[in-house]
Amino acid sequence: MNIFCSLNSSRLWFLFILLYLINSKIVGQNSFDFLYSTQADNLIKNGVVDHEGSAILVGHIGDLSSDESIDGFVMKVNPDGSYVAKQFDLSDTVSSFHDAVILDDGNYMVFGSKGDSGYYQNNFWVLTLDHELEVLSEKTYEIDDYYTGVGASMKAVLDNDRNIAIAGLVFEKVNEYQFFTDYVLYKLTQEGDTLYSRYYSYPYNQLPYELMRIPETDHLLLLGDRITTNAIPSVLILDSEMEILNSYSFQIYPSPLSQRLSAAKWLNETDFLMAGTRQLPDEKYIDNYIAVFRMNTSAELFEELMLTVPDTSIYRAWNRSITEANDSTIYVAGFQAFADISTPNAVYLFLIDSQMNLLGRKSFYIGDDQYQVWGTLAMPDNGCLMTISKMRISDQGYLERDVYIRKYLREDFEIITSVEDYPLNKIAAKAWPNPADDLLHISIEGLETGQDFRLCIYDIAGQKYLDKAHIVSGNTVQCRIDVLPSGTYVYEIEADRQHLLSGKFIKN
């Protein structure tokens, strides 16, 4: 009887888990987009994903024409695309949120600043919210009297002890028009109590870009910027008490990395992937492009993947331009760059893997305003949620932004490839069928078994959709191309940096 009951319980438990997974997949597998628009300036700076697959996004809402009407703002976007938004209106106080973490009990802790005005938010602000965005607890910490304000960039991460490490910046007022910034580093418990706080002053401005746990250690890595005449980025290694153990700076020639770098995906205990904006000069112009680097904790750079758009300048997302779902699902986002923010532009999202293969790309152009990407979040269904600012200038001449949220699934744009052994009597051409609807076969006859090669696919404008390494284990490459827009494309096969094969095909 006990064995019978145990078997029945196991089956019931299995059915429960199966139904839960099926339901979770149905709920989670959605592409969507929506616009959150008010008469105020709405900005999402950062975000995190909770245990149920909802995105918790933080920023501010208010009137930039008045330095005393900016409030902290939180938006919760559910897996089906529904959302709730909440403004935290503090009487006679300016406030803003900069980052958030998910606590072990599933609640949300958000971090921000508040004070008399934009540059005088001299209080570090910590709120714990429940799933309905109701306040469970609130703590406020005054910064050192030497500084006039804290914010507006902040990065938070849970350390190995499940405490919260935070890297932010504080303002030092030099005169009415000039401020310097230094690092401020905090360590908090999950109840919001401070364990450590550190200030680090340098003769140049500091700005935190990314804060990550270093695998297999209790140390943290802070990726930031030292603004000198050359704007040299830096890597800081922190111990568990937020003390700086090592500092490394790097510069890349011939064109340096721009500010606001982003990092994700540890490859081992020392190497990780980082994204930033680089420059590609030609005879007439200098175009920006997104670069993804494999680098290490000593700021050494080993490999670069160029994500370019022909004859177009693109910037990486302002805050988090690279985000990781798993080894084969890493997203990199950016947008077409124009000096005039009233110029409509295109937005780009690239899919790569941990070996820095380009697996697919998506872009959109709405055409009514300029859209600037602020961040990306890898979702539990391996999709990517993008937080985007829709830019406009008010009648009074002030910048006002709306929040545009767009969610893609991985299968929306992944080009899946595999090397196959195709019957010789059925190989009809170099690439077939042509035109093709969903599957394309490309012959690699003549390459030796075990040989490394790369397959690239471009549209006729030169935009690269695929750049992937393979090993010869058959005579054809099979490509799932149903995600490509209709049009004419070029494929190229390279081995040992030599061009071997190329041709054209049409996607119906």
C-alpha positions as CSV (number, residue, x, y, z in Angstrom):
1,M,0.0,0.0,0.0
2,N,2.8,2.4,0.8
3,I,4.5,1.7,-2.4
4,F,1.2,2.1,-4.4
5,C,0.6,5.5,-2.6
6,S,4.2,6.5,-3.3
7,L,3.8,5.7,-7.0
8,N,0.5,7.6,-7.2
9,S,2.0,10.6,-5.4
10,S,5.0,10.6,-7.8
11,R,2.7,10.5,-10.8
12,L,0.6,13.3,-9.4
13,W,3.6,15.3,-8.7
14,F,5.0,14.7,-12.2
15,L,1.6,15.7,-13.7
16,F,1.6,18.8,-11.6
17,I,5.1,19.8,-12.7
18,L,4.3,19.0,-16.3
19,L,1.2,21.2,-16.2
20,Y,3.1,24.0,-14.5
21,L,5.8,23.9,-17.1
22,I,3.3,23.8,-20.0
23,N,1.4,26.7,-18.4
24,S,4.6,28.7,-17.8
25,K,5.7,28.2,-21.3
26,I,2.3,29.3,-22.7
27,V,2.3,32.4,-20.4
28,G,5.9,33.2,-21.1
29,Q,6.2,32.7,-24.8
30,N,5.0,36.0,-26.1
31,S,6.3,38.8,-28.2
32,F,4.8,42.2,-27.5
33,D,5.3,45.9,-27.5
34,F,3.6,48.9,-25.9
35,L,4.0,52.6,-25.3
36,Y,3.7,54.2,-21.9
37,S,3.1,57.8,-22.6
38,T,2.3,60.8,-20.3
39,Q,2.8,64.6,-20.5
40,A,5.8,64.2,-18.2
41,D,9.3,62.9,-18.9
42,N,9.4,59.1,-18.4
43,L,12.7,57.2,-18.2
44,I,13.5,53.6,-17.4
45,K,17.1,53.3,-16.3
46,N,17.5,49.7,-15.2
47,G,15.6,46.5,-14.6
48,V,15.7,43.0,-13.2
49,V,13.6,39.8,-13.7
50,D,11.7,38.3,-10.8
51,H,11.0,34.7,-9.9
52,E,7.8,34.6,-11.9
53,G,9.4,36.0,-15.1
54,S,8.1,39.6,-14.7
55,A,10.4,42.5,-15.5
56,I,10.8,45.1,-12.7
57,L,11.9,48.3,-14.3
58,V,13.0,51.5,-12.4
59,G,13.6,55.1,-13.3
60,H,11.9,58.4,-12.9
61,I,8.8,60.4,-14.0
62,G,8.4,64.1,-13.9
63,D,8.8,67.5,-15.5
64,L,12.4,68.3,-16.5
65,S,11.5,72.0,-16.9
66,S,11.0,72.1,-13.1
67,D,13.9,70.8,-11.0
68,E,11.5,70.0,-8.2
69,S,9.0,67.7,-9.8
70,I,10.8,64.5,-10.6
71,D,9.7,61.3,-8.8
72,G,10.8,57.7,-8.6
73,F,9.0,55.4,-11.0
74,V,8.6,51.6,-11.0
75,M,7.0,49.5,-13.8
76,K,6.2,45.8,-13.6
77,V,5.9,44.1,-17.0
78,N,4.3,40.6,-16.8
79,P,5.2,37.7,-19.2
80,D,2.0,38.3,-21.2
81,G,2.8,42.0,-21.8
82,S,0.4,43.4,-19.3
83,Y,1.9,45.9,-16.9
84,V,1.4,48.1,-13.8
85,A,3.2,51.4,-13.2
86,K,3.6,53.4,-10.0
87,Q,4.9,56.9,-9.3
88,F,6.4,57.5,-5.8
89,D,5.5,61.2,-5.2
90,L,7.3,62.7,-2.3
91,S,6.1,66.2,-1.3
92,D,8.7,68.9,-1.9
93,T,11.3,66.3,-2.7
94,V,13.1,65.2,-5.9
95,S,13.6,61.5,-6.2
96,S,14.7,58.9,-8.7
97,F,15.3,55.1,-8.8
98,H,18.5,53.7,-10.4
99,D,18.5,49.9,-10.0
100,A,16.8,47.0,-8.3
101,V,17.4,43.4,-7.1
102,I,15.1,40.5,-6.4
103,L,15.4,39.4,-2.7
104,D,15.5,35.8,-1.6
105,D,11.9,36.0,-0.4
106,G,10.8,37.2,-3.9
107,N,10.2,40.8,-3.0
108,Y,11.9,43.7,-4.7
109,M,14.5,46.1,-3.3
110,V,14.9,49.3,-5.3
111,F,17.7,51.8,-4.9
112,G,17.7,55.5,-5.7
113,S,18.3,59.0,-4.4
114,K,16.2,61.8,-3.1
115,G,16.7,65.4,-2.0
116,D,16.0,69.1,-2.6
117,S,16.8,69.2,-6.3
118,G,18.4,67.3,-9.2
119,Y,22.0,67.8,-8.1
120,Y,21.2,67.9,-4.4
121,Q,19.7,64.5,-3.9
122,N,21.9,64.0,-0.9
123,N,20.1,60.9,0.4
124,F,20.7,57.3,-0.6
125,W,17.2,55.8,-0.7
126,V,16.3,52.1,-0.3
127,L,12.8,50.7,-0.6
128,T,11.5,47.1,-0.3
129,L,8.3,46.5,-2.4
130,D,6.0,43.6,-2.6
131,H,4.6,42.1,-5.9
132,E,1.9,44.7,-6.0
133,L,4.6,47.5,-5.7
134,E,3.4,48.4,-2.3
135,V,6.1,49.6,0.1
136,L,7.1,47.1,2.8
137,S,10.0,49.1,4.2
138,E,12.0,52.2,3.6
139,K,15.4,53.4,4.6
140,T,17.3,56.6,3.9
141,Y,21.0,57.2,4.3
142,E,22.7,60.6,4.1
143,I,25.8,60.8,2.1
144,D,29.0,62.4,3.3
145,D,28.8,66.2,3.8
146,Y,31.7,66.7,1.3
147,Y,29.3,65.8,-1.5
148,T,26.1,67.5,-2.7
149,G,24.3,64.6,-4.3
150,V,24.1,60.9,-5.1
151,G,23.1,59.3,-8.4
152,A,22.1,59.1,-11.2
153,S,24.0,56.0,-12.2
154,M,23.9,52.9,-9.8
155,K,24.6,49.2,-10.2
156,A,23.5,46.5,-7.7
157,V,24.2,42.8,-7.4
158,L,23.8,40.0,-4.8
159,D,27.1,38.7,-3.6
160,N,28.0,35.1,-2.5
161,D,26.7,35.8,1.0
162,R,23.4,37.0,-0.4
163,N,24.1,40.6,0.7
164,I,23.6,43.4,-1.8
165,A,26.6,45.2,-3.3
166,I,26.0,48.6,-4.9
167,A,28.3,50.9,-6.9
168,G,27.1,54.4,-7.4
169,L,28.4,57.9,-7.9
170,V,28.4,61.1,-5.8
171,F,28.7,64.7,-6.9
172,E,31.2,67.3,-5.7
173,K,30.2,70.8,-6.7
174,V,33.1,72.8,-8.0
175,N,31.1,75.9,-9.1
176,E,27.7,76.8,-10.3
177,Y,28.2,75.0,-13.6
178,Q,30.7,72.3,-12.9
179,F,30.5,69.0,-10.8
180,F,33.0,66.2,-10.3
181,T,31.9,62.7,-9.5
182,D,33.5,60.0,-7.3
183,Y,32.6,56.4,-6.6
184,V,30.4,55.5,-3.6
185,L,30.2,51.8,-2.8
186,Y,27.7,50.2,-0.4
187,K,27.1,46.7,1.0
188,L,23.6,46.1,2.4
189,T,21.8,43.3,4.1
190,Q,18.5,42.1,2.5
191,E,16.7,44.1,5.2
192,G,18.3,47.3,3.8
193,D,20.8,47.8,6.6
194,T,24.3,49.0,5.7
195,L,27.3,46.8,6.3
196,Y,29.9,49.0,4.6
197,S,30.1,52.2,2.7
198,R,33.2,53.5,0.9
199,Y,34.0,56.7,-1.0
200,Y,36.8,56.7,-3.6
201,S,38.0,60.1,-4.8
202,Y,40.1,60.5,-7.9
203,P,41.3,63.6,-9.8
204,Y,38.9,62.8,-12.6
205,N,35.2,61.8,-12.9
206,Q,34.0,58.3,-12.1
207,L,31.0,56.5,-13.5
208,P,29.9,52.9,-12.8
209,Y,28.9,50.8,-15.8
210,E,28.7,47.2,-14.6
211,L,29.0,45.4,-11.3
212,M,29.4,41.6,-11.4
213,R,30.4,38.7,-9.1
214,I,33.7,37.1,-10.1
215,P,33.1,33.3,-10.4
216,E,34.7,31.1,-7.7
217,T,35.7,34.0,-5.5
218,D,34.2,36.5,-3.1
219,H,35.4,39.3,-5.2
220,L,33.5,41.7,-7.4
221,L,34.3,43.4,-10.7
222,L,33.4,47.0,-11.3
223,L,33.6,48.2,-14.9
224,G,33.7,52.0,-15.0
225,D,35.1,55.0,-16.7
226,R,37.9,57.4,-15.8
227,I,37.2,60.5,-17.7
228,T,40.6,62.0,-18.8
229,T,41.4,63.6,-22.1
230,N,41.3,60.1,-23.6
231,A,38.3,58.8,-21.6
232,I,40.1,55.6,-20.5
233,P,37.8,52.9,-19.2
234,S,38.9,50.9,-16.1
235,V,38.3,47.6,-14.3
236,L,38.3,47.6,-10.5
237,I,38.5,44.4,-8.4
238,L,36.7,44.7,-5.1
239,D,36.9,42.5,-2.0
240,S,33.8,41.4,0.0
241,E,34.1,44.6,2.1
242,M,34.1,46.8,-1.0
243,E,37.7,47.7,-0.7
244,I,39.6,48.1,-4.0
245,L,42.2,45.4,-4.5
246,N,43.3,46.2,-8.0
247,S,42.7,48.7,-10.7
248,Y,43.4,48.3,-14.4
249,S,42.9,50.7,-17.3
250,F,42.9,50.0,-21.0
251,Q,42.8,51.8,-24.3
252,I,42.2,50.4,-27.7
253,Y,43.9,51.7,-30.8
254,P,43.4,53.1,-33.4
255,S,39.9,54.0,-32.0
256,P,39.1,54.0,-28.3
257,L,36.0,52.6,-26.7
258,S,33.4,55.2,-25.8
259,Q,31.8,55.6,-22.4
260,R,29.0,53.5,-20.9
261,L,30.4,50.0,-21.5
262,S,28.3,46.9,-20.6
263,A,29.3,43.4,-19.7
264,A,27.7,40.0,-19.3
265,K,28.5,36.3,-19.6
266,W,31.5,34.9,-17.7
267,L,33.3,32.4,-19.9
268,N,35.5,31.2,-17.0
269,E,36.9,32.5,-13.8
270,T,38.7,35.4,-15.5
271,D,37.2,36.0,-19.0
272,F,33.9,37.6,-19.9
273,L,32.1,39.4,-22.7
274,M,31.9,43.2,-22.9
275,A,30.1,45.5,-25.3
276,G,30.8,49.1,-26.2
277,T,30.8,51.6,-29.1
278,R,33.8,51.9,-31.4
279,Q,34.5,53.9,-34.5
280,L,35.1,52.8,-38.1
281,P,36.7,55.6,-40.2
282,D,36.6,55.5,-44.0
283,E,37.8,58.1,-46.6
284,K,35.0,60.6,-45.8
285,Y,33.2,59.7,-42.6
286,I,33.6,58.2,-39.2
287,D,30.8,55.7,-38.3
288,N,30.2,54.2,-34.9
289,Y,29.6,50.5,-34.5
290,I,29.0,48.1,-31.6
291,A,31.9,46.0,-30.6
292,V,31.7,42.9,-28.4
293,F,35.0,41.9,-26.8
294,R,36.3,38.8,-25.0
295,M,38.3,40.3,-22.2
296,N,39.6,39.4,-18.7
297,T,39.7,40.8,-15.2
298,S,43.0,42.5,-15.9
299,A,41.5,44.6,-18.7
300,E,43.2,42.6,-21.5
301,L,41.2,42.3,-24.7
302,F,41.5,39.2,-26.8
303,E,38.9,39.1,-29.5
304,E,36.5,41.5,-31.1
305,L,33.2,41.0,-32.9
306,M,32.0,44.0,-35.0
307,L,28.3,44.6,-35.2
308,T,28.0,47.1,-38.0
309,V,25.4,48.7,-40.2
310,P,26.8,49.8,-43.6
311,D,27.1,53.6,-43.9
312,T,25.3,54.1,-40.6
313,S,26.4,55.1,-37.1
314,I,25.0,53.0,-34.3
315,Y,25.3,53.4,-30.6
316,R,25.1,50.7,-28.0
317,A,22.2,50.9,-25.5
318,W,22.9,53.6,-22.9
319,N,22.8,51.4,-19.9
320,R,22.8,47.6,-20.5
321,S,23.6,46.9,-24.1
322,I,24.5,43.2,-23.6
323,T,22.6,40.6,-21.6
324,E,22.8,36.8,-21.3
325,A,20.1,34.1,-21.2
326,N,22.5,31.1,-21.7
327,D,25.6,30.1,-23.6
328,S,23.9,30.3,-27.0
329,T,21.6,33.2,-26.3
330,I,23.2,36.6,-25.7
331,Y,21.6,39.8,-26.9
332,V,23.3,43.0,-27.9
333,A,21.2,46.2,-28.6
334,G,21.8,49.5,-30.1
335,F,20.2,52.3,-32.2
336,Q,20.9,54.4,-35.2
337,A,22.7,57.6,-34.1
338,F,21.7,61.1,-35.1
339,A,22.8,64.4,-33.5
340,D,19.3,65.8,-33.9
341,I,17.0,63.8,-31.6
342,S,13.9,64.8,-33.6
343,T,15.2,62.6,-36.5
344,P,13.4,59.2,-36.7
345,N,15.8,56.3,-36.5
346,A,16.1,52.5,-36.5
347,V,16.7,50.2,-33.5
348,Y,18.8,47.0,-33.7
349,L,19.0,43.8,-31.7
350,F,21.7,41.2,-32.4
351,L,21.7,37.6,-31.2
352,I,25.2,36.1,-30.5
353,D,26.5,33.1,-28.6
354,S,29.4,32.8,-26.1
355,Q,31.8,31.9,-28.9
356,M,30.9,35.3,-30.4
357,N,29.1,33.9,-33.4
358,L,26.4,36.2,-34.9
359,L,23.2,34.1,-35.0
360,G,20.7,36.6,-36.2
361,R,19.5,40.2,-36.0
362,K,16.3,42.2,-35.8
363,S,15.6,45.9,-36.5
364,F,12.6,48.1,-36.6
365,Y,11.9,51.6,-37.8
366,I,8.6,53.3,-36.7
367,G,9.3,56.6,-38.3
368,D,7.5,59.0,-36.1
369,D,10.2,59.9,-33.5
370,Q,13.7,58.9,-32.5
371,Y,14.0,55.8,-30.3
372,Q,17.0,55.3,-28.1
373,V,17.6,52.0,-26.3
374,W,18.3,52.2,-22.6
375,G,18.6,48.6,-21.7
376,T,18.0,44.9,-22.4
377,L,16.8,42.1,-20.2
378,A,17.1,38.4,-21.0
379,M,13.9,36.7,-20.1
380,P,13.2,33.2,-18.7
381,D,11.8,32.0,-22.0
382,N,15.2,33.1,-23.6
383,G,13.6,36.1,-25.2
384,C,14.8,39.7,-24.8
385,L,12.9,42.7,-23.4
386,M,14.1,46.1,-24.6
387,T,13.5,49.3,-22.7
388,I,13.5,52.2,-25.1
389,S,13.0,56.0,-24.9
390,K,10.8,57.6,-27.4
391,M,12.2,61.1,-27.7
392,R,10.4,64.4,-28.1
393,I,10.8,68.1,-27.4
394,S,8.0,69.8,-25.5
395,D,6.5,73.1,-26.6
396,Q,8.6,74.8,-24.0
397,G,11.8,73.3,-25.5
398,Y,12.4,70.7,-22.9
399,L,13.2,67.0,-23.5
400,E,10.3,64.7,-22.7
401,R,10.5,60.9,-23.2
402,D,7.9,58.2,-23.3
403,V,8.7,54.6,-22.4
404,Y,8.5,52.1,-25.3
405,I,8.8,48.4,-24.3
406,R,9.4,45.8,-27.0
407,K,9.8,42.0,-26.4
408,Y,11.3,39.6,-28.9
409,L,11.5,35.8,-28.7
410,R,14.7,34.1,-29.7
411,E,12.9,32.2,-32.5
412,D,11.8,35.5,-34.0
413,F,15.1,36.0,-35.6
414,E,17.5,33.1,-35.0
415,I,19.1,31.6,-38.2
416,I,19.6,27.9,-37.2
417,T,22.4,26.2,-39.2
418,S,23.9,22.7,-39.3
419,V,26.3,20.7,-41.4
420,E,24.6,17.8,-43.1
421,D,25.7,14.9,-45.4
422,Y,23.4,15.3,-48.3
423,P,23.0,12.6,-51.1
424,L,25.3,13.6,-53.9
425,N,22.7,12.8,-56.6
426,K,20.3,15.4,-55.0
427,I,22.8,18.3,-54.9
428,A,21.3,20.5,-57.6
429,A,23.4,23.7,-57.3
430,K,25.7,25.7,-55.0
431,A,22.6,26.9,-53.1
432,W,19.1,25.4,-53.4
433,P,16.2,25.8,-53.5
434,N,16.5,29.3,-55.0
435,P,14.2,31.1,-54.3
436,A,13.8,29.6,-50.8
437,D,11.0,29.8,-48.3
438,D,12.3,28.4,-45.0
439,L,15.2,26.0,-45.6
440,L,18.3,26.7,-47.7
441,H,21.1,24.2,-48.5
442,I,24.6,25.5,-49.4
443,S,27.1,23.1,-50.8
444,I,30.6,22.9,-49.2
445,E,31.9,20.3,-51.6
446,G,35.7,20.6,-51.7
447,L,36.3,21.4,-48.1
448,E,38.1,18.7,-46.1
449,T,36.4,16.8,-43.3
450,G,37.4,18.3,-39.9
451,Q,38.2,21.7,-41.5
452,D,37.1,24.9,-39.7
453,F,35.1,27.4,-41.7
454,R,32.8,30.4,-41.3
455,L,29.5,30.9,-43.0
456,C,28.3,34.5,-43.4
457,I,25.0,35.8,-44.8
458,Y,24.4,39.4,-45.9
459,D,21.6,41.3,-47.5
460,I,22.5,43.3,-50.7
461,A,22.9,46.5,-48.6
462,G,25.7,44.7,-46.7
463,Q,23.9,44.1,-43.4
464,K,25.3,40.9,-41.8
465,Y,22.6,38.5,-40.5
466,L,24.8,35.5,-39.8
467,D,28.5,34.9,-39.0
468,K,29.0,31.5,-37.6
469,A,31.9,29.0,-37.2
470,H,31.4,25.4,-38.3
471,I,33.5,22.2,-38.7
472,V,33.2,20.2,-41.9
473,S,31.3,17.0,-41.1
474,G,29.3,16.7,-44.3
475,N,28.9,18.2,-47.7
476,T,26.2,20.9,-47.2
477,V,25.1,23.5,-44.7
478,Q,21.4,23.6,-43.9
479,C,20.1,27.0,-42.9
480,R,16.7,27.8,-41.5
481,I,16.0,31.2,-43.1
482,D,12.3,31.7,-42.5
483,V,13.2,34.6,-40.1
484,L,14.9,36.6,-42.8
485,P,12.9,39.4,-44.5
486,S,12.0,38.8,-48.1
487,G,14.8,39.9,-50.5
488,T,18.1,39.0,-52.1
489,Y,21.0,37.8,-50.0
490,V,24.7,36.9,-50.4
491,Y,26.4,34.0,-48.7
492,E,30.1,33.6,-48.2
493,I,32.2,30.7,-46.9
494,E,35.7,31.5,-45.4
495,A,38.4,29.2,-44.1
496,D,41.8,30.2,-42.6
497,R,40.8,33.8,-43.3
498,Q,40.5,33.0,-47.0
499,H,37.4,33.5,-49.2
500,L,36.4,30.2,-50.6
501,L,32.8,30.2,-51.9
502,S,30.1,32.8,-52.4
503,G,26.8,33.2,-54.1
504,K,23.4,34.7,-54.0
505,F,19.9,33.5,-53.1
506,I,16.4,34.9,-52.9
507,K,14.3,34.6,-49.8
508,N,10.6,34.6,-50.7
